[in-house]
Amino acid sequence: MDFGYSPTVEQWRERVQSFLDEVILPAEHTLHEQVHAQAGTNPWGRPLIMDELKAQARERGLWNLFLPGTDFGAGLTNLE
């Protein structure tokens, strides 16, 4: 039985990895700063950078990958 990734999954993996390398990892420092800055006043609040990161994920088509179909998600199956 072949347990390798399908070409579709491989394409999505590359896109997600690029997003992690180019956007998420460089934003970690800012995230930690924002969490620390609001810890005293609003420890349950969401850091502002999260909205920016979500918007960038949406722009790259990397939002709601779990949704079936290609209208709102990536069109991946449960196995993928």
C-alpha positions as CSV (number, residue, x, y, z in Angstrom):
1,M,0.0,0.0,0.0
2,D,1.3,3.4,-1.0
3,F,1.3,5.9,1.9
4,G,2.9,8.7,0.0
5,Y,1.4,12.1,-0.5
6,S,-0.7,12.7,-3.6
7,P,0.4,15.5,-6.0
8,T,-2.5,17.6,-4.7
9,V,-1.4,17.2,-1.1
10,E,2.2,17.8,-2.0
11,Q,1.2,21.1,-3.6
12,W,-0.7,22.2,-0.5
13,R,2.2,21.2,1.7
14,E,4.6,23.3,-0.3
15,R,2.2,26.3,-0.1
16,V,1.7,26.0,3.6
17,Q,5.4,25.5,4.3
18,S,6.2,28.7,2.3
19,F,3.6,30.6,4.3
20,L,5.2,29.3,7.5
21,D,8.7,30.3,6.4
22,E,7.9,33.6,4.9
23,V,5.1,35.0,7.1
24,I,4.5,33.1,10.3
25,L,8.0,32.5,11.6
26,P,9.1,36.1,11.1
27,A,6.0,37.3,12.9
28,E,6.7,35.2,16.1
29,H,8.7,38.0,17.8
30,T,5.9,40.5,17.2
31,L,3.3,38.1,18.5
32,H,5.3,37.5,21.7
33,E,5.7,41.2,22.2
34,Q,2.0,41.9,21.7
35,V,0.9,39.0,24.1
36,H,3.3,40.3,26.7
37,A,2.1,43.9,26.3
38,Q,-1.5,43.1,26.8
39,A,-1.0,40.4,29.5
40,G,-1.7,42.8,32.3
41,T,-4.8,44.4,30.9
42,N,-6.4,41.8,28.7
43,P,-4.8,38.4,29.1
44,W,-7.5,36.7,27.0
45,G,-7.4,39.2,24.2
46,R,-6.2,38.4,20.7
47,P,-2.9,40.1,19.6
48,L,-3.4,42.4,16.7
49,I,-1.0,40.6,14.5
50,M,-3.3,37.6,14.4
51,D,-5.8,39.5,12.2
52,E,-3.0,40.4,9.8
53,L,-1.8,36.8,9.6
54,K,-5.3,35.5,9.0
55,A,-5.8,38.1,6.2
56,Q,-2.5,37.0,4.6
57,A,-3.5,33.3,4.9
58,R,-6.8,34.1,3.1
59,E,-5.0,36.0,0.4
60,R,-2.9,32.9,-0.3
61,G,-5.9,30.6,-0.3
62,L,-4.7,28.9,2.9
63,W,-7.8,29.6,5.0
64,N,-10.2,26.8,5.9
65,L,-8.3,24.1,4.3
66,F,-10.4,21.5,6.1
67,L,-13.6,22.5,4.3
68,P,-14.7,20.1,1.5
69,G,-15.2,21.4,-2.0
70,T,-13.3,24.1,-3.7
71,D,-15.8,26.9,-3.2
72,F,-14.7,27.6,0.4
73,G,-11.9,25.2,1.1
74,A,-9.0,23.4,-0.5
75,G,-11.1,20.5,-1.8
76,L,-9.1,17.9,0.1
77,T,-10.6,14.6,1.1
78,N,-10.6,13.3,4.6
79,L,-7.7,11.1,3.8
80,E,-5.7,13.9,2.3
